[in-house]
């Protein structure tokens, strides 16, 4: 099996597959640090159950948007892996446009992108 150099696979202008994978890893590490920091800071503000009831939904929304953003990067990486595998397995008689995504997977990716965008807009206007 041929070794693939992910740093040579440009997924869009200025971004390689290798950089995308590193970004997913960095985001995961930063998310863990952000969660720990946020919980520590907010603990000082919670004096009674009403304070917790007000802050917890805001934190949950913030975390959900971050997770969805990371999830979209992971799905993008999976799509690119399918394209790479498809290109490796492709013969001269196969369909060169096929990347192995079903219509339901494409619809799910589009819907998740819309949901994440709407939540970011909602958070900015709150």
C-alpha positions in Angstrom: 0.0 0.0 0.0 1.3 3.4 -1.0 2.1 5.9 1.8 0.1 9.1 1.5 1.7 12.4 2.4 -1.3 14.4 3.9 0.7 17.6 3.8 0.5 17.5 0.0 -3.3 17.1 -0.2 -4.7 20.6 -0.5 -8.4 20.5 0.4 -9.0 24.1 -0.5 -6.7 27.1 -1.1 -4.1 27.4 1.7 -5.4 24.4 3.7 -4.0 20.9 3.5 -5.5 17.7 4.9 -2.6 17.5 7.4 -3.4 21.0 8.7 -7.1 20.0 9.0 -6.2 16.9 11.1 -4.0 19.0 13.3 -6.8 21.6 13.7 -9.2 18.9 14.9 -6.7 17.8 17.5 -5.9 21.3 18.7 -9.6 22.2 18.9 -10.2 19.1 21.0 -7.4 20.0 23.4 -8.5 23.7 23.6 -12.1 22.7 24.2 -11.1 20.6 27.2 -9.1 23.5 28.6 -12.0 26.0 27.9 -14.5 23.8 29.6 -12.4 23.4 32.7 -11.7 27.2 32.9 -15.3 28.1 32.3 -16.6 25.8 35.0 -14.0 27.1 37.4 -14.9 30.8 36.7 -18.7 30.2 36.8 -18.6 28.3 40.1 -17.7 31.6 41.8 -20.9 33.2 40.4 -23.3 30.5 41.5 -24.6 31.4 44.9 -28.0 29.6 44.8 -30.0 27.2 42.6 -31.5 30.2 40.6 -28.0 31.3 39.5 -27.2 27.8 38.4 -30.5 27.5 36.5 -29.7 30.7 34.6 -26.0 29.9 33.8 -26.2 26.2 33.0 -28.3 26.6 29.8 -25.9 29.3 28.5 -22.9 27.1 29.1 -24.6 24.1 27.5 -25.4 26.2 24.4 -21.8 27.4 24.2 -20.5 23.9 24.5 -22.9 22.5 22.0 -21.9 25.0 19.3 -18.3 24.2 19.9 -18.9 20.4 19.7 -20.9 20.8 16.5 -18.1 22.9 14.9 -15.6 20.3 15.8 -18.0 17.6 14.5 -18.2 19.4 11.2 -14.4 19.3 10.9 -14.3 15.6 11.7 -17.0 15.0 9.1 -15.0 17.0 6.5 -11.9 14.9 7.3 -14.0 11.7 6.8 -15.3 12.9 3.4 -11.7 13.7 2.3 -10.6 10.3 3.4 -13.3 8.8 1.3 -12.2 10.8 -1.7 -8.6 9.7 -1.2 -9.6 6.1 -0.9 -11.9 6.4 -3.9 -9.1 7.9 -5.9 -6.7 5.1 -4.9 -9.2 2.4 -5.8 -10.5 4.0 -8.9 -10.0 2.3 -12.2 -10.1 4.0 -15.6 -13.6 2.7 -16.2 -15.1 3.9 -12.9 -17.1 7.0 -12.3 -14.6 9.8 -11.4 -17.2 11.9 -9.6 -18.1 9.3 -7.0 -16.9 10.0 -3.5 -19.0 7.4 -1.6 -21.4 9.8 0.1 -25.1 8.9 0.3 -27.7 11.6 -0.2 -28.7 11.2 3.4 -25.1 11.9 4.6 -25.0 15.0 2.4 -28.3 16.2 3.7 -27.1 15.6 7.3 -23.9 17.5 6.8 -25.9 20.5 5.3 -28.5 20.4 8.1 -25.8 20.3 10.8 -24.0 23.2 9.2 -27.2 25.2 9.3 -27.9 24.3 12.9 -24.5 25.3 14.1 -24.7 28.6 12.2 -28.1 29.4 13.6 -26.9 28.7 17.2 -23.9 31.0 16.7 -26.2 33.8 15.5 -28.5 33.2 18.4 -25.7 33.3 20.9 -24.3 36.6 19.4 -27.7 38.2 19.6 -28.4 37.0 23.2 
